[in-house]
Amino acid sequence: MGISIPRDDYVQYAGNIGGVSHGKIKEAYGRELSAKLPVLLKQGLSKADAYQQARDAAREAEIRTVSQFLGGVRIDHFVEVTMAAFYRVAQAVQPITVCLNHATADPKYSGANFPAGMQQLTASQAMSFVRQRRDTVIPGRVPDRPGPHPPTAGVHGLPRRETA
Protein backbone atom coordinates (compact mmCIF):
# COMPACT_ATOMS: atom_id res chain seq x y z
CA MET A 1 0.00 0.00 0.00
CA GLY A 2 1.25 3.49 -0.76
CA ILE A 3 0.16 6.67 0.93
CA SER A 4 0.89 10.34 0.45
CA ILE A 5 2.09 12.20 3.54
CA PRO A 6 0.95 15.78 4.18
CA ARG A 7 4.43 17.28 3.94
CA ASP A 8 3.48 20.63 5.48
CA ASP A 9 2.23 19.11 8.74
CA TYR A 10 4.10 20.44 11.77
CA VAL A 11 5.54 17.50 13.72
CA GLN A 12 8.06 16.51 16.33
CA TYR A 13 11.15 15.22 14.55
CA ALA A 14 12.51 11.79 15.37
CA GLY A 15 15.56 13.08 17.21
CA ASN A 16 17.05 16.53 17.16
CA ILE A 17 17.75 17.36 13.53
CA GLY A 18 20.34 20.07 13.29
CA GLY A 19 19.44 21.19 16.80
CA VAL A 20 15.72 21.50 15.94
CA SER A 21 13.07 19.24 17.48
CA HIS A 22 9.91 20.37 15.64
CA GLY A 23 9.05 21.52 12.13
CA LYS A 24 7.32 20.57 8.92
CA ILE A 25 7.66 16.98 7.77
CA LYS A 26 9.24 18.12 4.51
CA GLU A 27 11.95 20.01 6.41
CA ALA A 28 13.36 16.93 8.17
CA TYR A 29 15.19 15.92 5.00
CA GLY A 30 16.72 19.35 4.34
CA ARG A 31 17.67 19.98 7.95
CA GLU A 32 19.51 16.66 8.21
CA LEU A 33 21.22 17.19 4.86
CA SER A 34 22.38 20.66 5.94
CA ALA A 35 23.59 19.40 9.30
CA LYS A 36 25.38 16.30 7.98
CA LEU A 37 27.11 17.67 4.87
CA PRO A 38 29.63 20.00 6.58
CA VAL A 39 30.54 17.26 9.08
CA LEU A 40 31.27 14.81 6.28
CA LEU A 41 33.29 17.39 4.33
CA LYS A 42 35.35 18.11 7.46
CA GLN A 43 36.12 14.39 7.66
CA GLY A 44 37.85 14.73 4.29
CA LEU A 45 35.30 13.08 2.04
CA SER A 46 35.07 14.32 -1.54
CA LYS A 47 32.15 16.67 -2.24
CA ALA A 48 30.37 13.98 -4.24
CA ASP A 49 30.78 11.29 -1.57
CA ALA A 50 29.87 13.68 1.26
CA TYR A 51 26.77 14.82 -0.59
CA GLN A 52 25.63 11.25 -1.27
CA GLN A 53 26.16 10.20 2.36
CA ALA A 54 24.38 13.35 3.58
CA ARG A 55 21.44 12.55 1.28
CA ASP A 56 21.33 9.01 2.68
CA ALA A 57 21.26 10.41 6.22
CA ALA A 58 18.54 12.89 5.18
CA ARG A 59 16.38 10.09 3.79
CA GLU A 60 16.77 8.15 7.04
CA ALA A 61 15.79 11.23 9.09
CA GLU A 62 12.72 11.71 6.89
CA ILE A 63 11.73 8.05 7.24
CA ARG A 64 12.17 8.10 11.03
CA THR A 65 10.12 11.31 11.29
CA VAL A 66 7.29 9.99 9.12
CA SER A 67 7.27 6.69 11.00
CA GLN A 68 7.00 8.53 14.29
CA PHE A 69 4.26 10.80 12.84
CA LEU A 70 2.30 7.68 11.88
CA GLY A 71 2.57 6.21 15.38
CA GLY A 72 5.53 3.94 14.80
CA VAL A 73 4.41 2.35 11.55
CA ARG A 74 7.32 0.53 9.91
CA ILE A 75 8.26 2.05 6.57
CA ASP A 76 9.64 -0.49 4.13
CA HIS A 77 10.17 1.75 1.11
CA PHE A 78 10.77 5.43 0.44
CA VAL A 79 10.41 7.07 -2.95
CA GLU A 80 12.18 10.33 -3.65
CA VAL A 81 10.88 11.94 -6.81
CA THR A 82 12.30 15.04 -8.43
CA MET A 83 10.02 17.27 -10.48
CA ALA A 84 11.76 16.01 -13.62
CA ALA A 85 10.99 12.41 -12.63
CA PHE A 86 7.38 13.34 -11.81
CA TYR A 87 7.06 14.85 -15.29
CA ARG A 88 8.44 11.68 -16.93
CA VAL A 89 5.97 9.53 -15.00
CA ALA A 90 3.14 11.91 -15.93
CA GLN A 91 4.19 11.63 -19.60
CA ALA A 92 4.02 7.84 -19.35
CA VAL A 93 0.53 7.73 -17.81
CA GLN A 94 -1.15 10.74 -19.44
CA PRO A 95 -3.91 11.63 -19.78
CA ILE A 96 -4.34 11.95 -16.02
CA THR A 97 -7.91 12.05 -14.80
CA VAL A 98 -8.65 14.55 -12.04
CA CYS A 99 -11.90 15.71 -10.50
CA LEU A 100 -11.82 19.14 -8.92
CA ASN A 101 -14.43 20.30 -6.44
CA HIS A 102 -13.71 23.93 -7.33
CA ALA A 103 -12.20 25.80 -10.26
CA THR A 104 -8.66 26.98 -9.63
CA ALA A 105 -6.11 29.23 -11.29
CA ASP A 106 -2.53 30.27 -10.56
CA PRO A 107 -1.44 31.87 -13.84
CA LYS A 108 1.47 33.89 -12.47
CA TYR A 109 3.39 31.14 -10.65
CA SER A 110 2.47 27.62 -11.75
CA GLY A 111 0.35 28.23 -14.81
CA ALA A 112 -2.52 26.24 -13.32
CA ASN A 113 -5.93 27.04 -14.77
CA PHE A 114 -8.51 24.31 -14.24
CA PRO A 115 -12.31 24.38 -14.15
CA ALA A 116 -14.30 22.46 -11.56
CA GLY A 117 -15.24 18.91 -12.43
CA MET A 118 -13.77 15.86 -14.11
CA GLN A 119 -11.03 16.45 -16.68
CA GLN A 120 -8.02 14.93 -18.39
CA LEU A 121 -4.60 16.55 -17.82
CA THR A 122 -1.52 16.34 -19.98
CA ALA A 123 1.87 15.87 -18.33
CA SER A 124 2.51 19.63 -18.55
CA GLN A 125 -0.83 20.41 -16.94
CA ALA A 126 -0.10 17.85 -14.20
CA MET A 127 3.13 19.74 -13.46
CA SER A 128 1.16 22.98 -13.10
CA PHE A 129 -1.34 21.18 -10.89
CA VAL A 130 1.23 19.85 -8.42
CA ARG A 131 3.27 23.08 -8.37
CA GLN A 132 0.26 25.28 -7.61
CA ARG A 133 0.63 27.26 -4.39
CA ARG A 134 -1.76 30.16 -4.96
CA ASP A 135 -5.31 30.51 -6.23
CA THR A 136 -6.70 33.56 -8.01
CA VAL A 137 -10.21 32.11 -8.41
CA ILE A 138 -10.81 32.18 -4.65
CA PRO A 139 -8.29 34.66 -3.20
CA GLY A 140 -6.70 33.48 0.03
CA ARG A 141 -7.14 29.82 -0.83
CA VAL A 142 -3.71 28.22 -0.86
CA PRO A 143 -3.33 24.59 -1.93
CA ASP A 144 -2.34 22.06 0.73
CA ARG A 145 -2.86 24.45 3.62
CA PRO A 146 -5.41 24.48 6.46
CA GLY A 147 -8.37 26.83 6.28
CA PRO A 148 -10.09 27.56 3.00
CA HIS A 149 -9.16 24.44 1.10
CA PRO A 150 -7.54 24.13 -2.29
CA PRO A 151 -8.97 22.27 -5.22
CA THR A 152 -7.98 18.66 -4.89
CA ALA A 153 -8.40 15.62 -7.00
CA GLY A 154 -8.43 11.91 -7.29
CA VAL A 155 -5.58 11.13 -9.68
CA HIS A 156 -5.31 7.75 -11.43
CA GLY A 157 -6.75 5.73 -8.59
CA LEU A 158 -5.00 7.67 -5.82
CA PRO A 159 -7.23 8.54 -2.86
CA ARG A 160 -9.31 11.63 -3.47
CA ARG A 161 -8.73 14.42 -0.98
CA GLU A 162 -11.97 16.17 -0.12
CA THR A 163 -12.30 19.94 -0.04
CA ALA A 164 -14.68 22.23 1.77
Disulfide bonds with the S-S distance in Angstrom:
none
